Amino acid sequence: MEGYVLELLSDPEVSSLKEISRVIDDKPVLKENMIKLAYWMKKQYICTYSDTIKCMLPPGIGVSSTKIVRLKKDKGEFKESIKKIIDVLANNGGEMEYEELKKQVNAKTFAKHINSLVKQGCIEIHEEFTSKVKEKHIRVVYLAKPWEEVIYDIESNKIKNIKHIRILELLVENEYIPVGDIVRFVGVSASVLETLKKNGYLEFGDIEVTRDPAANMTYERTLPMNPTDEQRIVIDRVKNMTDSGKFQEVLLHGITGSGKTEVYLQLIGHCINMGKQAIVLVPEISLTPQMVNRFKGRFGEDVAVIHSRLSLGERFDQWRLVRDGKTKVVVGARSAVFAPFDNLGLVIIDEEHESSYKSEIVPKYHAADIARQRCIIENAVLLHGSATPSVETYYRAKTGEIELLEMNKRANNMLLPEVRIIDMRDELNAGNRSVFSRCLKDEIRKNIDNGQQTIVFLNRRGYATFILCRNCGYVLKCPYCDVSLTYHSHEERIICHYCGYTVKNPESCPKCKSNHIRNFGTGTQRIEEEIKKQFEGCTVIRMDLDTTTGKNLTRRY
């Protein structure tokens, strides 16, 4: 059983305590500020300390234990059933995993016989602990001699093999090179490196490398832009807040294109210059690469990325970089609010109105509430940013509970785009039964003819949003969530988008057995199908949760 030490008590609250058998980590995984946050979360969300701490730590940071059975003596008189345990252990080198031994012996009284053998001193059982996720190491090669000696041997023709010379020249220019890289680059086998080692020129070693989710990203370094008058007012005001060293909360209400991201960048730059750290939350994981590009372009290696679709190793390494103070900015989705900074100066919640900031698993927290409490604990500034703020945040700003800053002009002085609302009832009365209005079809056709692109937004996955029996009016619902099931045409199944419950699409009504059952509503799959029908030959890509589940899949678009 794993546990976490949160504080030391001289008078324990329980009658008996178990001994701590092993300390897993060489340094604390939670700092004082995060422990205070854990106390608050436990009380606020009525959950356990374990629930709160799991939010704060990367998955896989703990250990897994394996029970090992070791044979001590195999002499003596044993029952046949017990003797089988002894024989299996002896045939496997005298040591086996408990579960594997149990599987091979395959006896109902296995546990009883094991306990008997332990009491007799014939076997012993102990647990071995292994980390679920570890640091990544790679094998490298480096010079075993001073580079001057190597150069002298090459120039004096002591070394004649061309590939040997190429390898050594590369190592003269580099402190070390991964074995895999040098084998591929020079076009040699590992045996060539072994030969150079025998000749006293090379040594092998292992180094730790960081698994960087942004390693394959390309980004251009950028410099701060000259802010507009509105941007300057916002930047100066929030800078004063961060300089005060006190908790303050502000809503930045800026229209689309007003330059909120540049404001974020300059405020974070100010934080870094003050020796403080910043967290930037984005509502969707699919938006993270876009934001990371902007922030990496400005702050380079000072930016870490944290979200739930990273691999275990990537999340572990990014978390360690933040914990160890090797990065100053974290960009990520909801879980990034728990980034283990110890000198937090600013938390930015971009598109603060988005519902994805709310967790649907225990503890069911709102990232904005966590961010606010962190900022209170750490005397940091909390900045909400949105063109369409949530009602509750806007109300708090208008009533003076938090400060309101506004940017009502676009940064490039361009006009806002024209918006037209089409009444689809008029379209139906005119004989248009398509999911697209005539106006929308005309505009898409113009874009195609002009070599331009079109994005069609729809906030419904699947093909149809509900299934209705036209005979009795029955609507198929999830038996667990009591919400309408969504039809997915590719899978020929109906799915609950809340809990994942799925069942085959019925051919008749489950209630009245009528065949008059059909799909209604429009989802992204149907939109994709309709566009392909209406505009033959054009390339159509559907981007939703069903097609972009990988951490970097959105980048290919």
N, C-alpha and C positions, 0 to 999 in steps of 0.2 A: 504494500500500500504506500503510495506517494503522499507526501504532505508538504506544507509550506510553513515556515516559521515567520510569523507576522510580528510577534513581540515576545518579550521575556517576562514571565510572571513569577513572583516569589511565592504566591499562594495560589496553587492550581484550583480551578473551578470544578474539577472532577475528583472522585475518590481514588482512582488508580490510573496510572499512566504507563504506556508502553515505552520501552527503550528505543531510541533512534539507532537503527542498525547501521546506517550509512548516510553520509552527506553526499548528495549527488553532484552538486555544482561547486566549482572552485571559487566562485564569487557570487554575491547575491543576485538573483534574477529580478528582484523587485526593489526599487529604491523607495525612499520614504514617501515621496509624493504619490507614487502609485499605490502604496499601501493605504494611504489616506483615502484615495479614490475608491479602493476596494471596500473599505469600511462604509463609505457613503453609498455605493452601489448596493451593497447587501441590505442596507436599511431601506433604500429608496425603492428597490425592485423586489423586495421580499424573496431573496434567493440565498444560496449558500456562498461562503467565501470561495469555495472551489469554482462555482459558476463564474464569479467575477474574475478570478485570477486566470481562468482559461481564456477569457477574452483578451487578456493583456499579454499572454505569452504565445509564441508561435507554436502551431501544432507540431508534435514530434520532439519537443524540447525535453520531455521526461525520459524515463528509462523503461525498458521492458524486462521482466524477470523470467528466467527459465529455471525450472526445478530440475536438478541433476541428481541422479542416483549413482552412488559409487560402491562397488563391491570391496569389502574389507577382508572377508574370509569366506571360503566356499567349502570348508571341511565340516563334517558333522552329519547327523541323521536328520533328514527333513522329509516332510510329507511330499507326495508327488507334486501337488499344486504349488507348494513353496519351492521345491527343487527346480521347477520350470523357470521361476524368476531368477534363481541363481545361475542356471544354465544359459539363459538368454543374455544376462549381464556378462558372463564369462566369455561367451562367443562374440561379444561386441567390445572387447578390450577392457572389460571391467567397469565401464562408465557409460551411462546413457541418459538421455533426457527422459524425465518421468513419463510424459505423455506417450513417447515412442515406445518405452518399455511396456506401458499399460496396453498399448495397441497390439504389440507382439505377443504378450502373454494371454490377452483376451480371456480374462477370468472375472466372474462376478465378484469374487471375494478378494480381488487384487489389493484394494486399500487395506483390508484387514491383515493380509499376509505381509504387506510392506511394513506396516506398523510393528508386526511381530518380529520381523527381521531386524528392524532398527533397535528394538529392545534387546535382542540377542547379540547385538553388536556385529552382525554379519554385513550390514550395509549402513551407509550414512547418506543423508540427504542434505544438500545445500542449494542455495539459489545463486545463479550468476546473472549479473545485471549488464545490460548493453544499452547504449543510447539509441533511441529511435532514429535520430538524425545526427550526423556527425559533421565535423569540418571536412572539407574536400581537400585532398592532397594529390599532387601530381608528381611524377618522377622527372627530375631534371638532370642535366649534365653540365659540368663546369670544369675549368682548367685546374689541373693538379699541380701545375708549375707556374711560376711567374710568367706573365705574358712576354717579357723581354726574352726569356730563354726559349720560348716557343717560336718567336719570330726569328731568333738566331738559328735555330735548328732548321727552320724552313728555308732561310736564305742560304745556309751552308749545304743545302741538298741532303741533309741528314734524313729528312722526310721527303720521299719521292712520290708516294701515292697521291694522285690529284684529289681524290675525294677526302683523304685524310687531311690534306692541306686546306681544302675548302671548309671542313668542319672546324679545324683549329682557328682559321681566320675569322669565322663567325663568332667563336667563343672569345677571341681576343677583343672583338667589338662589343660583346654582350657579357654581362656578369654570369648569366646562366641561360640555358635554353631548354624548354620541355623536350623530352626525348622524342615524343611523337612528332613535334614540329620539325626537329632537325632531320629525322628519318625521312619525312615527306619532302622537305625542302631540298635536301642534298640528293635524295634518291638512293639511300643506302639501307641496309638491314641493321638491326640492333647489334648483330655480331661484329660489325665494323667498329662500333663504339666500344664494345668489349675489348677488341684488339688494341685500341688506343689507350684503354684503361690499363691493360697489361703492360703496355710500353711506358706507362707512367705519365701520360699526358692528360688523362681525364679522370674525373671522379663522378659518381652518381649520388644524388640526394633527393629528398622529398621536400616540397614547399607547399604551404597552404595557399589555396586560391579562393577568391570570393565568387560565388555564383551570382552573377549580375543579370537580372531580367532585362536590363536595358543595354546589354553588351553589344547586341547586333543592331542597335538603333543608330541612325546617322542624324546628327543635328549640327546646326551652324551656331557658333558662338555669337551672341548679340550683346549690344551695349544699351544702356537705358535710353529711351526716347525722350525727346523734349515734351513734357506733359502739356495738355491743354489747360486753360484756366480752371475748368471744373476739376480736372484731375489733380492739378496743383493744390487746390483747396482741400480735397479729400486726403491727399498724401500728407500735407503739412499737419492736418488735424490728427490723423491717426499716428503720425510720428510723435506728436506731442503726447499722445496717450501711452505709447510704448515707452517713451522716455520717463514717464511719471513713475513707472515701476509699480503701478496699482492695477487691480482688475477693473477693466472697463469693457463695455459691450456696445457695438455699433452696427447699424444696418446700412449697407451701401446699396441704395436703390438706383441702379443705372440702366438705362434703356439698352436694348441690343445694339452692339457696335459702339458703345460709349467709351470702351477701353478699360473695362474693369480688370482684365488680366494684366495689363501693363501697370495698373495701380498696385495689384498684388505683388508683382515682381519688384517694384521699387520699394514697397514697404518691407518685403522680406530682405532685400539688400540692406536696408537700414538696420533691420534686426541683426543680421550677420555682422555688420560693422560694430554693433554694440556688444558683440560676443554672445548673442542670444540665438535661440533656435525657433523654427517655425514649422507648423503643420498645415498642409493644404488638403482639404477634403473635396473630392469630386463625387457626384451622385452615382455614376455608373462606371464599372470596371472598363467598359469599352471606351470611355473618355480618357482613361488614364494615360495611354500612349501619347495622345495629343497634348495633354498637359505636361507630361514628362518631357516631351520634345522642347516645349517652351521654356521650362524651368532648367533643364539640362543645358540648353543653349545659353542661359544667363549665368547659371551657377556651377555648371560642370559636375565634377565628382562630389560636390557638396550635397547632391540630391540623392535620396534613397527612395525606393518604391515599395509600397506595402499594400497588398490586397489579397483576397482569398483565392485567386486563381493561379498564384505563383506555386511552383513546386515546393515541397517541404524544405528542400535544401536552400532554395532561393529565399524563402521567407525567413528561415533560420539565419542565413548570412546577413540579410538586410536588417533584421532585428538586432543582430550583434553589432553591426556597424553603427546603428543609432545608439545602442546602449553604451558602447565604448567611446562615444563622442567623435566618431570619424566622419560623420555627416552633420549638416546643419539644417537641412530641409527634408521633410518627408512629404511625398505626394501619394495619395491613394484614396481608396474608397472608404466606406464606413469604419472598417477595422483599424485604419491608420490613426484614428483618434487616440489609440492606446500606445502610440510610438513612445518608447521609453526615454524621452529627453529629460534632462534634469535641470535645464535652464531655459524653459519655454518662455518666449516673448510674445508670440502671435499665433493664433489659430484662425484660419480662413475657411469658411464653409461656402463653397461656390454652389450656385443654384440651390440655395438653402431651402427652397420650397419643395424639393423633391421628396417623395415618400420613401425612396430607397434608403434614406438615412435611418429609417426605423427598422430595428431587428425583429424578425418574426420567430426567433428561437430564444430560449431562456439563457440569460436574462433579457427580457424584451425592452431593450433600451432605445432611446433616440440619441443619435450621435451628437445632436446639437446640445442636449442636456448634459451629456458626458463632457463635451468640450467646454461648456459653461462652468461645470464644477471643477474641471482641471484648471481653467483660467483663474477661478476663485482661489484654489489651493496654491497656485504658483504665481499669482499676481501678474497674469498675462492679459493681453487684449484679445477679445473675441470679435471677429468681423464676419457678419453674414452678408453675402453678396447675391443679388438676384435682380433680374429685370421684372419679375413677377413674384414678389415675396409672398410667403404664406400669410394668411389672414392674421394668425396669432402674433407673428413677428412684426408685421406692419402695424398692428394695433398697439403692441408694446412700444414701438418707435413713435407713433403719433401721440400716445399718451405721456411720453417723456420718460418711460421706464428705461429705455435705452436710447442712445443718440441716433438721429436720422441724418444721413448724408445722401445727397442726390446728385446724379449726373443725367441731365435731360437732353444733351446734345451728342450726336455721334462724333467720335474722335476725328474722323476724316471729313467732317462737314457734309457728308452725303445725306440725301433725304432718306427717310425710312421707306421701305418697299410698300407698294400699293397692296392693299388687302381687300379681297372681294369675298363676300359670303354668298354662297349659292343655295337657294331653297330647293332641296331635292324633290319637294312635292310638285313644284312647278315643272321640273324635269320630267317627272312621271306623267303629269297631265299632258305634256307635250309629246308623249310616246317614247321617251328615253328610259328604258328599263335597266340601263347599265349602272354599275356602282360609281361611274365617273360622270360628272356633268359634261355637257357639250363644250362649255368654256374650258374646262380642264383638259379635255381631249385635244382641243385646238391648240392650247398652249404647249402641251407635251409634244404634239406634232411639229410645232414651230421650232422647239428646242432640238428635236431630232434632225430636222432639215438644216438647221444652222450649225450642226455638229456640237451642240451643247448637251449638258446632262440635266437630269431631273431627279429630285428626291421626293418621294411620296411618303408622308408620315401617317402611321396608323397605330394606335395604342392597343391593338388586340392581336395576340398570336393565334396561330391555327388557321383553319379554313372558314369555319362557321362558329359563331359565338354561342349558339344554343340549338338544341334539337327539340322540336315540338310535334306532338301528335295532333293533326288537324281534326281528328275524329272526337277525341275526348279532352283535348287541351293539355294533356300531361307534358311536362317539361322534365327532361332527364337531369337529375341533380346528383352531386356527390353525396354518398351516404354518410360521410364524416363531416363535411363542411357545409352542406346544405346550400351550395352555390351551383349554378348551371355548369354542366360539363361542356367543354369545347371540342369540336370535331377537328381532327388533324388528318388531312387527306393522304399525306405521304405514308402514314402508319396505318390508315384505315381504322383508327381507334378514337375514342372520346376520352379526354383527359381533364382532370381537375388541376387547374393552375395554382392551387393553394397547397395541396398536400401531395400531389403526384398520383393520386388514384387513377387507374386507367382500366378501360374495359372495351371490348370489341364493339364497333358501331352496330347497333341492332337493326335488323331488317323489318321488325314489326314493333308496335308499341308494347313495352313491358307491362302496361296496365290493362289495356283493352284488347290487345293482340291485333289491332288494326294495322293494315299496311300503309295507311295514310300518315306516314311519319317522314319528316324532311328536315333539312338543315336550314337555319335562318341566321341572319347577321353576316358580317364580313370581317375576316381576319387577314393577316398578312399573306398567308398562302393563297387565298382567293385573289387578293390584289395582284400578286405575282402572276397568277394564271391569266387574269383579265388583261394585264398589260401585254403579255406575250401574244394574246389573241388579237388585241386591238392594234398593236404595233409590231407586226411580224418582221423578224430580222434584226430587231434591236436587242442589245445585250441587257438582260435584267438580272440584278443581284438582290436577293432578299437578305436583309440583316435583322435578325431577331434572336431571342435567347436560344432558339433551336439550331441556329446556324453559326453562332459566334460564341460557343461555350469555351473555346480555348483562350489562353491568356493573351495571345498575340494575333488571333485570327482577324480582328478588325483592321489591323495595319495593312493587310494585303489589298484592302479596298481603296 
